[in-house]
Amino acid sequence: MINRIVWLILGFGVMCVISTPLQAQNPQKYIREGNKLFENKEYSEAETSYLKALETDSAFIKGKFNRADALYEQEKYQEAAGIFENLTVEDLESEDKAAVWHNLGNSLTQSKSYKEAIKAYKEALRQKPDDMDTKYNLTYAMKKLKDEEQQNQDK
């Protein structure tokens, strides 16, 4: 009787040890895979890989950010903007926070939401004041908003 209990406990322990690595996949593996696909301009496949990373760790910031980038490249600007918007409230380093706001601005610009894009670029510049790309994009969004307002007045 004792041998059976020991055998059951040992057997259950071995099963737990064997199954744990299968359940606890490293999200970094999927991020690396997704990054390679992204570099090869295979954005849909990259997004799938980033989703796999998020399945293993739903709070994985890098997975969310990279997925939003892949969505942007697939011209799914509103969906990308939603993810970037959610990332703006995360506790990130200033440089990472600037990248999130910058990419949010890009997504909003592509969606022709120029007022919101301008706000996002301004926030990116608060995080990283010397970012020339963000300054350029801010100027671009301001021009597009002005052009849009002018067209509306002409109608």
VOGU-3710 file (C-alpha; in Angstrom, 3 decimals, decimal comma):
1> minrivwlil> 0,000/0,000/0,000  2,745/2,476/0,899  4,593/1,693/-2,313  1,535/2,556/-4,383  1,126/5,914/-2,636  4,809/6,721/-3,135  4,540/5,620/-6,754  1,447/7,781/-7,292  3,106/10,800/-5,654  6,304/10,309/-7,635
11> gfgvmcvist> 4,365/9,718/-10,831  2,271/12,839/-10,286  5,414/14,867/-9,487  7,115/13,706/-12,687  3,992/14,566/-14,682  3,984/18,072/-13,175  7,664/18,577/-13,980  7,186/17,363/-17,542  4,042/19,411/-18,214  5,235/22,689/-16,638
21> plqaqnpqky> 7,737/23,617/-19,373  5,090/22,919/-22,002  2,633/25,262/-20,320  5,135/28,000/-19,460  6,540/28,825/-22,870  8,898/31,763/-23,011  7,222/34,685/-24,816  10,666/35,884/-25,979  10,837/32,929/-28,376  7,707/34,160/-30,139
31> iregnklfen> 8,943/37,748/-30,103  12,180/36,743/-31,834  10,224/34,709/-34,376  7,851/37,626/-34,955  10,709/40,087/-35,326  12,276/37,967/-38,068  8,949/37,815/-39,880  8,487/41,561/-39,413  11,937/42,247/-40,895  10,923/40,146/-43,903
41> keyseaetsy> 7,758/42,263/-44,243  5,553/39,293/-43,336  3,416/41,424/-41,047  0,397/39,156/-40,698  2,593/36,214/-39,709  4,550/38,463/-37,342  1,314/39,547/-35,696  0,386/35,890/-35,194  3,724/35,257/-33,525  3,265/38,268/-31,241
51> lkaletdsaf> -0,195/36,969/-30,346  1,409/33,671/-29,332  3,754/35,592/-27,050  0,738/37,303/-25,516  -0,979/33,935/-25,027  1,928/32,892/-22,812  2,024/36,260/-20,991  -0,946/38,554/-21,598  0,769/41,458/-19,813  3,922/41,276/-21,945
61> ikgkfnrada> 4,467/44,893/-23,035  6,879/44,061/-25,856  4,352/41,648/-27,343  1,633/44,305/-27,281  3,888/46,983/-28,765  5,204/44,737/-31,527  1,720/43,500/-32,349  0,531/47,086/-32,716  3,458/47,788/-35,047  2,525/44,749/-37,151
71> lyeqekyqea> -1,096/45,919/-37,299  0,073/49,367/-38,389  2,095/47,840/-41,218  -1,030/45,933/-42,296  -2,813/49,312/-42,477  -5,056/48,402/-39,537  -4,484/51,842/-38,066  -7,431/52,052/-35,691  -6,680/48,676/-34,153  -3,014/49,627/-33,758
81> agifenltve> -4,031/52,969/-32,223  -6,183/51,150/-29,662  -3,256/49,047/-28,508  -0,876/52,007/-28,412  -3,500/53,980/-26,470  -3,674/51,198/-23,873  0,115/51,177/-23,615  0,231/54,896/-22,760  -0,908/54,130/-19,213  1,746/51,478/-18,613
91> dlesedkaav> 4,698/52,190/-16,338  7,446/52,535/-18,950  10,819/54,209/-19,223  10,646/57,671/-20,766  12,149/56,545/-24,085  9,694/53,639/-24,379  6,801/55,891/-23,410  7,898/58,335/-26,138  7,903/55,513/-28,707  4,386/54,487/-27,695
101> whnlgnsltq> 3,070/58,063/-27,994  4,924/58,558/-31,298  3,440/55,385/-32,784  0,014/56,311/-31,462  0,392/59,622/-33,279  1,372/57,815/-36,478  -1,649/55,511/-36,236  -3,981/58,435/-35,607  -2,470/60,414/-38,481  -3,072/57,507/-40,835
111> sksykeaika> -6,653/57,353/-39,549  -6,962/61,089/-40,329  -7,566/61,858/-36,641  -5,227/64,813/-36,764  -6,247/66,581/-33,524  -5,659/63,410/-31,518  -2,422/62,728/-33,411  -1,142/66,201/-32,520  -1,855/65,532/-28,843  -0,008/62,196/-29,057
121> ykealrqkpd> 3,042/63,748/-30,739  3,139/66,530/-28,131  3,103/63,913/-25,382  5,894/62,004/-27,143  7,930/65,221/-27,186  7,325/65,714/-23,454  8,953/62,329/-22,964  11,740/62,869/-25,513  12,021/66,563/-26,462  14,851/66,176/-28,983
131> dmdtkynlty> 13,152/63,579/-31,212  13,348/65,053/-34,701  11,069/62,406/-36,249  8,309/63,261/-33,791  8,796/66,986/-34,409  8,492/66,386/-38,147  5,388/64,230/-37,708  3,828/66,832/-35,408  4,370/69,514/-38,052  2,924/67,217/-40,710
141> amkklkdeeq> -0,203/66,450/-38,636  -0,680/70,154/-37,905  -0,483/70,941/-41,627  -2,953/68,168/-42,471  -5,373/69,486/-39,820  -5,053/73,012/-41,189  -5,645/71,751/-44,752  -8,678/69,775/-43,588  -10,126/72,799/-41,770  -9,522/74,949/-44,859
151> qnqdk> -11,333/72,437/-47,079  -14,272/72,398/-44,674  -14,466/76,205/-44,774  -14,392/76,197/-48,572  -17,436/73,922/-48,754
//
